[in-house]
Amino acid sequence: MGDESAMDKVKGKAKEMAGKATGDDRMKSEGKTDRAKGKAKGAMDEAKENAQGMRDSLKGKGDRRT
């Protein structure tokens, strides 16, 4: 998980809890949105890493001569 996605999740959780504590529905919703954004960024980072690994393994497979 990238630092940016983790930061969005933490920020979102804090906003959500503050909104819940103060009764501010807008802040609570913003917090949920920030958390969702963090999860999406994390998923994109993971997919990117998986694609890179797949590409690297395919490159390596074609270079081997048996």
Secondary structure, 3 states (H helix, E strand, C coil): CCHHHHHHHHHHHHHHHHHHHHCCHHHHHHHHHHHHHHHHHHHHHHHHHHHHHHHHHHHHHHHCCC
